[in-house]
Amino acid sequence: MRYLPKSPTERQEMLAAIGAKSIDELFSSIPERFRLREKLKIPGPYSEAEVIQYFKERATENSNGYTSFLGAGVYNHLRSVVTDAIIQRGEFLTSYTPYQAEITQGTLQAIFEFQTLMCQLTGQEVANASMYDGSTAMTEAVLMAERLTGRQRVLVARSVHPEYREVLKTYAKNSGLHVEEIPFTPSGTVDAKALQAALKDDVAAVVVQSPNFFGAIESYAPLAEAAHVAGAMFVVAIAEGVSLGLVKPPVEADIVAMEGQSFGLPPSYGGPFAGVIGHFEHLHQPGALRARRHRASDVARQRRLARDGGTESIEGAVRAFRIGEDPRCAAHV
């Protein structure tokens, strides 16, 4: 974690730069009932040494020698030591010109390699780097389908990760999306008959997960065909990215939304991790897509993000995957 000091003088300089006289004026748009006026009921303040000691003590309370099945898809994964050797290659460290917005060419190279590998894994032509996590990636995929089809009804398999479905419902609540869930069969796969009955000409997307929350593998082809006949887009969510080393890539999908935690990110008390969206060239992604070529202007990229109605900046997502600070995760892929 970086130490970012902000003295009272520096805070006043930042407020003056944006035309605000005080912190209260800066947040004046937030209704009073939503503002926290009392102190948080947490211990401290602690020194750096005390904080480290606190977490060491909490860590000793964990049981050792047991296999945990908690996490709902979030687990510790082996990250080979060879990744340290890979990320120390000059291609990922070489500094670029001082006026380059992204600071280093090495970072761009790491992102480029990451996107290329995501395309190879998912069977798609374009991939981003990246969304907040798998759940937001799936939701952004649905928003893409809504924009591209002009429809607002979404069919989601109930075998999709429950947290992913909750995030989608949160986005849909105030955006006009109508989310309906499709039941699953006794074998754990989506009920194709129920899906067929629900498919009408107002459906923007059909969303399934494979391997799904029960670990069952979905058969993509008939589901994709049913969706396409109705004019809907077929979205495949993947909560366990490493599974693509064994199962067939979802090439039938119009959009693939994937969680990247299993590629080497630690559990981190539940996230955030790294969401990936992949699709074919003729579609257009949300956020600031770095489409397999290096962008020289950060300003131009952010303007494009705002113009295209993107809902998430790449900068926070890149930090979430530690590509800028610790690209070992990208190298691990």
Buried (B, 14 or more C-beta within 10 A) or exposed (E): EEEEEEEEEEEEEEBEEEEBEEEEEBEEEEEEEEEEEEEEEEEEEEEEEEEEEEEEEEEEEEEEEEEEEEEEBBBEBEBEEEBEEBBEEEEBBEEBEEEBEBEBBBBBBBBBBBBEBBBBBBBBBBBBBBBBBBBBBBBBBBBBBBBBBEBBBBBBBBBBBEBBBEBBBEBBEEEEBEBEBBEBEEEBBBBBEBBBEBBEEBBBBBBBBBBBBEEBBBEBEEBBEBBBEBBBBBBBBBBBBBBBEEEEBBBBBBBBBBBBBBBBBBBEEEBBBBBBBBBEEEBEBBBBBBEBEEBBEBEEBBEBBEEBEBBBBBBEBBEBBBBBEEBBBBBBB
